[in-house]
Amino acid sequence: MSSHPAPWDVGRLPAAPGRHFLVTGGNAGIGYFVAEQLAGTGATVILGSRDPAKAETAALSIRGRVPGARVRHVPLDLADPASVEAGVRALRLESLDAVVCNAGVLLDHPPRRETPDGHELMFATNHLGHFALVARLAPLLAAAPVARVVTTGSLTARSETLDLDDLHSVGDYRLKRAYARSKLAQMLFGFELDRRLRAAGATTASVVTHPGGALDCLTPSRPVRPRTAGERLRGLPAGLLLQGKEAAAWPAVRAVLDPSVRGGQLWGPRVLGMRGLPVLEPLRGQMADAELAGRLWAVSAALTGLDPFADASGGPRPVSRRER
């Protein structure tokens, strides 16, 4: 009998009854399919969403496709620190097995927008919101036997550099560039988080993924985003290079469930990083820059007033005014 584990099968996921997974932005897009696939394992899936109506539509859709699905919703607006704190309280859990940091904002058009705290909206939502969320979730994750923080990055981050002196894109605001930088910051946080978890001897692992190239027109129809036959037909040529959002969810789902996945790794689609089964990818460029990630961590802790997993017990440590 072979001692090698069976190849990962996206169509036959391992059972995970009794486990609890939080998916930010689980009401739409890639996050919806992450939640749908995780629900098929028997786990309880919690949709973190700022829109209760959309979250309920997503939950009904998942229940319709996954008999007996355990799925619920907590209000969560990552651009609002008070909402992040309240959302974690609303989980009403003693432990959390995984959080998929998937939600993200990509504005459709300029001008530059800020949160009430004065942070550029995409950076605040995509990076700072998840940084604060993980800090708030730290005790719940530390209480699980082997928890995972899975951060969904983006291919666009590869072509950008991070300017720590202008994280809010005040001096140089270009919409797509600001989005890519926010995703790069999010991915750097995921890698730095794992370095700090390992140094603390924690059992929680942090894994970074990216979905490749995902298009609506290649995505199976669901109530959260119905597809017409015409849309699917027009999308067929793009399927040679890209994929739908159901397949784009596979790297994050594998990062949550596969026991062979290790902290500090990057997972993405097999074919040119754009489509296909999830595979391990090498770290290159700024993503491998531990010194930059450490500096970003310090700035993020100052901006949020929180420091995720600041001690070996797993608790978030408030940042003092002097540290800020």
C-alpha positions as CSV (number, residue, x, y, z in Angstrom):
1,M,0.0,0.0,0.0
2,S,1.4,3.4,-1.0
3,S,2.2,5.8,1.9
4,H,1.8,8.8,-0.4
5,P,-1.4,10.9,0.2
6,A,-4.0,10.9,-2.5
7,P,-3.9,13.8,-4.9
8,W,-6.0,16.8,-3.9
9,D,-9.5,16.4,-5.5
10,V,-11.5,19.7,-5.7
11,G,-14.6,17.6,-6.2
12,R,-14.1,15.4,-3.1
13,L,-13.2,17.6,-0.2
14,P,-12.4,16.1,3.2
15,A,-15.2,16.1,5.8
16,A,-15.0,18.8,8.4
17,P,-18.0,18.3,10.7
18,G,-17.8,20.3,13.9
19,R,-15.5,22.9,12.6
20,H,-16.3,26.6,12.1
21,F,-15.0,28.7,9.2
22,L,-15.6,32.5,8.7
23,V,-15.5,33.8,5.1
24,T,-15.4,37.6,4.7
25,G,-17.3,38.7,1.7
26,G,-18.9,35.3,1.5
27,N,-22.1,36.7,0.1
28,A,-20.8,37.2,-3.5
29,G,-18.1,36.5,-6.0
30,I,-15.2,34.2,-5.2
31,G,-16.1,34.4,-1.5
32,Y,-19.5,32.9,-2.2
33,F,-18.0,29.9,-3.9
34,V,-15.5,29.5,-1.1
35,A,-18.4,29.4,1.4
36,E,-20.4,27.0,-0.8
37,Q,-17.6,24.5,-1.1
38,L,-16.7,24.7,2.5
39,A,-20.3,24.1,3.5
40,G,-20.2,20.8,1.6
41,T,-17.7,19.5,4.1
42,G,-20.2,19.5,7.0
43,A,-18.5,22.5,8.7
44,T,-20.4,25.5,9.9
45,V,-19.7,28.4,7.5
46,I,-20.2,32.0,8.7
47,L,-20.6,34.7,6.0
48,G,-19.1,38.0,7.0
49,S,-21.0,40.6,5.1
50,R,-22.1,44.3,5.5
51,D,-25.3,43.6,3.5
52,P,-27.8,41.4,5.5
53,A,-30.1,40.9,2.5
54,K,-27.3,39.7,0.2
55,A,-26.0,37.5,2.9
56,E,-29.4,35.9,3.3
57,T,-29.6,35.3,-0.4
58,A,-26.2,33.6,-0.4
59,A,-27.2,31.5,2.6
60,L,-30.4,30.4,0.9
61,S,-28.5,29.5,-2.2
62,I,-25.9,27.4,-0.3
63,R,-28.7,25.6,1.5
64,G,-30.4,24.9,-1.8
65,R,-27.3,23.3,-3.2
66,V,-25.8,21.7,-0.1
67,P,-28.4,19.6,1.8
68,G,-28.1,20.2,5.5
69,A,-25.7,23.0,5.1
70,R,-24.8,24.9,8.3
71,V,-24.4,28.5,7.3
72,R,-25.1,31.8,9.0
73,H,-24.3,35.5,8.8
74,V,-22.6,38.1,10.9
75,P,-22.7,41.8,10.0
76,L,-19.2,42.9,9.0
77,D,-18.0,46.1,7.4
78,L,-14.2,45.9,7.2
79,A,-13.9,49.7,6.6
80,D,-15.5,50.3,10.0
81,P,-13.4,49.4,13.1
82,A,-16.5,49.3,15.3
83,S,-18.2,46.9,12.9
84,V,-15.2,44.6,13.0
85,E,-15.3,44.5,16.8
86,A,-19.0,43.9,16.9
87,G,-18.8,41.3,14.2
88,V,-16.4,39.2,16.2
89,R,-18.6,39.4,19.2
90,A,-21.6,38.3,17.1
91,L,-19.8,35.1,16.2
92,R,-20.6,33.7,19.7
93,L,-17.9,31.1,19.4
94,E,-15.3,29.7,21.8
95,S,-13.0,28.8,19.0
96,L,-12.6,29.4,15.2
97,D,-10.9,26.9,12.9
98,A,-10.3,29.2,10.0
99,V,-10.9,32.7,8.7
100,V,-10.7,33.3,4.9
101,C,-9.8,37.0,4.5
102,N,-11.5,37.3,1.1
103,A,-13.6,40.4,1.0
104,G,-12.2,43.3,-1.0
105,V,-13.2,46.6,-2.6
106,L,-12.2,47.6,-6.1
107,L,-13.8,50.9,-6.9
108,D,-15.3,51.3,-10.4
109,H,-14.1,54.9,-10.9
110,P,-12.3,57.8,-9.3
111,P,-12.3,60.0,-7.3
112,R,-10.3,58.8,-4.3
113,R,-12.5,57.9,-1.3
114,E,-11.7,57.8,2.4
115,T,-13.2,56.2,5.4
116,P,-14.4,58.3,8.4
117,D,-11.0,57.6,9.9
118,G,-9.2,59.3,6.9
119,H,-7.9,56.1,5.4
120,E,-8.1,55.4,1.6
121,L,-11.1,53.1,1.2
122,M,-9.5,50.2,-0.6
123,F,-6.4,50.1,1.6
124,A,-8.6,50.4,4.7
125,T,-11.0,47.6,3.6
126,N,-8.6,45.2,2.0
127,H,-5.7,45.4,4.3
128,L,-6.4,47.3,7.5
129,G,-9.8,45.8,8.0
130,H,-8.5,42.3,7.8
131,F,-5.5,43.2,10.0
132,A,-7.9,44.4,12.7
133,L,-10.2,41.4,12.2
134,V,-7.4,38.9,12.6
135,A,-6.3,40.8,15.8
136,R,-9.9,40.5,17.2
137,L,-10.1,36.9,16.2
138,A,-6.8,35.9,17.7
139,P,-8.1,34.4,20.9
140,L,-10.7,32.3,19.0
141,L,-8.1,31.1,16.5
142,A,-5.6,30.3,19.3
143,A,-8.3,28.2,21.0
144,A,-8.7,25.9,18.0
145,P,-6.4,22.8,17.8
146,V,-4.9,23.9,14.4
147,A,-6.4,27.1,13.0
148,R,-5.7,28.8,9.7
149,V,-5.8,32.4,8.5
150,V,-6.2,32.3,4.8
151,T,-5.5,35.6,2.9
152,T,-6.9,36.0,-0.6
153,G,-4.4,38.1,-2.6
154,S,-4.3,39.1,-6.2
155,L,-2.1,38.7,-9.3
156,T,-2.2,42.5,-9.6
157,A,0.0,42.7,-6.5
158,R,3.0,41.2,-8.4
159,S,3.4,44.3,-10.6
160,E,3.3,46.8,-7.8
161,T,5.6,48.1,-5.1
162,L,4.6,49.3,-1.7
163,D,5.3,52.9,-0.6
164,L,5.2,53.0,3.2
165,D,5.3,56.8,3.1
166,D,2.1,56.9,1.1
167,L,0.0,53.9,1.9
168,H,-3.2,55.9,1.5
169,S,-2.3,57.0,-2.0
170,V,-2.6,60.7,-1.2
171,G,0.3,61.9,-3.4
172,D,-0.2,59.4,-6.3
173,Y,-3.7,58.1,-6.6
174,R,-4.4,55.8,-9.5
175,L,-7.4,53.6,-8.9
176,K,-6.0,50.3,-10.2
177,R,-2.6,51.0,-8.7
178,A,-4.1,51.8,-5.3
179,Y,-6.1,48.5,-5.4
180,A,-3.0,46.5,-6.3
181,R,-1.0,48.1,-3.5
182,S,-3.7,47.3,-1.0
183,K,-3.7,43.6,-2.1
184,L,0.1,43.5,-1.9
185,A,-0.1,44.9,1.7
186,Q,-2.7,42.2,2.5
187,M,-0.4,39.5,1.2
188,L,2.7,40.8,3.0
189,F,0.6,40.8,6.2
190,G,-0.3,37.1,5.6
191,F,3.4,36.1,5.2
192,E,4.5,38.2,8.2
193,L,1.7,36.9,10.3
194,D,3.0,33.4,9.8
195,R,6.6,34.3,10.6
196,R,5.3,35.8,13.9
197,L,3.1,32.8,14.7
198,R,6.1,30.5,14.2
199,A,8.3,32.6,16.4
200,A,5.6,32.5,19.1
201,G,5.3,28.7,18.8
202,A,1.6,29.1,18.0
203,T,-0.5,26.3,16.3
204,T,-2.3,28.8,14.0
205,A,-0.9,28.9,10.5
206,S,-1.2,31.8,8.0
207,V,-1.5,30.9,4.3
208,V,-1.7,33.2,1.3
209,T,-3.6,32.4,-1.9
210,H,-4.6,34.1,-5.1
211,P,-7.5,33.2,-7.4
212,G,-5.8,33.8,-10.8
213,G,-8.0,35.3,-13.5
214,A,-11.7,35.0,-12.6
215,L,-14.5,36.2,-14.8
216,D,-18.2,36.5,-14.1
217,C,-19.0,35.2,-17.6
218,L,-17.3,31.9,-16.9
219,T,-18.9,31.5,-13.5
220,P,-21.8,29.1,-12.9
221,S,-25.1,30.9,-12.3
222,R,-26.3,31.3,-8.7
223,P,-29.0,33.5,-7.1
224,V,-26.3,35.9,-5.9
225,R,-25.3,36.5,-9.5
226,P,-27.5,34.9,-12.2
227,R,-25.8,34.2,-15.6
228,T,-27.6,34.1,-18.9
229,A,-26.9,31.6,-21.6
230,G,-25.7,34.5,-23.8
231,E,-23.2,35.6,-21.1
232,R,-21.8,32.1,-20.8
233,L,-21.5,31.7,-24.6
234,R,-19.6,35.0,-25.0
235,G,-17.2,34.0,-22.2
236,L,-16.2,30.7,-23.8
237,P,-13.1,32.0,-25.7
238,A,-11.7,33.6,-22.5
239,G,-11.9,30.1,-20.9
240,L,-8.7,29.2,-22.7
241,L,-6.7,31.5,-20.4
242,L,-9.0,32.4,-17.5
243,Q,-11.6,30.7,-15.3
244,G,-14.9,31.3,-13.4
245,K,-15.2,32.2,-9.8
246,E,-16.1,28.7,-8.7
247,A,-12.7,27.4,-9.8
248,A,-11.0,30.6,-8.5
249,A,-12.2,29.6,-5.0
250,W,-10.2,26.4,-5.1
251,P,-6.8,27.8,-3.7
252,A,-8.5,29.3,-0.6
253,V,-10.6,26.1,0.0
254,R,-7.5,23.9,-0.2
255,A,-5.6,26.3,2.1
256,V,-8.3,25.8,4.7
257,L,-8.7,22.1,4.4
258,D,-5.6,20.4,3.2
259,P,-3.4,19.1,6.1
260,S,-0.4,19.2,3.8
261,V,-0.6,22.9,3.3
262,R,1.9,24.8,5.5
263,G,2.0,28.3,7.0
264,G,3.9,30.9,5.0
265,Q,3.0,29.3,1.6
266,L,1.5,30.9,-1.5
267,W,-1.1,28.9,-3.4
268,G,-2.6,29.7,-6.8
269,P,-4.0,28.2,-10.0
270,R,-1.7,25.7,-11.9
271,V,-1.8,27.1,-15.4
272,L,0.4,30.2,-15.6
273,G,-1.1,31.3,-12.3
274,M,-4.3,32.1,-14.1
275,R,-6.5,29.0,-14.1
276,G,-6.6,25.3,-13.1
277,L,-6.1,23.3,-10.0
278,P,-4.4,24.9,-6.9
279,V,-0.7,24.5,-6.6
280,L,2.2,25.8,-4.5
281,E,3.9,28.9,-5.9
282,P,7.3,30.4,-5.1
283,L,7.6,33.8,-3.3
284,R,9.3,36.4,-5.4
285,G,10.0,40.2,-5.3
286,Q,8.4,42.2,-2.6
287,M,6.3,39.3,-1.4
288,A,9.5,37.7,-0.1
289,D,10.7,40.9,1.6
290,A,10.5,40.2,5.3
291,E,12.0,43.5,6.3
292,L,9.3,45.4,4.3
293,A,6.6,43.2,5.8
294,G,7.8,43.9,9.3
295,R,7.7,47.6,8.7
296,L,4.3,47.4,7.2
297,W,3.1,45.5,10.3
298,A,4.4,48.2,12.6
299,V,2.5,50.9,10.6
300,S,-0.6,48.8,10.4
301,A,-0.6,48.2,14.2
302,A,-0.3,52.0,14.7
303,L,-3.1,52.8,12.3
304,T,-5.5,50.2,13.8
305,G,-4.4,50.3,17.4
306,L,-4.1,46.5,17.4
307,D,-1.3,44.0,17.1
308,P,-2.4,40.5,16.1
309,F,-1.0,37.6,18.0
310,A,1.3,39.9,20.0
311,D,2.1,37.2,22.5
312,A,2.3,33.4,22.5
313,S,-1.2,33.1,24.2
314,G,-2.7,34.4,21.0
315,G,-4.3,37.5,22.3
316,P,-4.3,40.8,20.5
317,R,-2.4,43.6,22.3
318,P,-3.6,47.2,22.1
319,V,-0.9,49.5,20.8
320,S,-0.1,52.4,23.2
321,R,-0.1,56.0,22.2
322,R,3.7,56.1,22.5
323,E,4.1,53.1,20.1
324,R,1.9,54.9,17.6
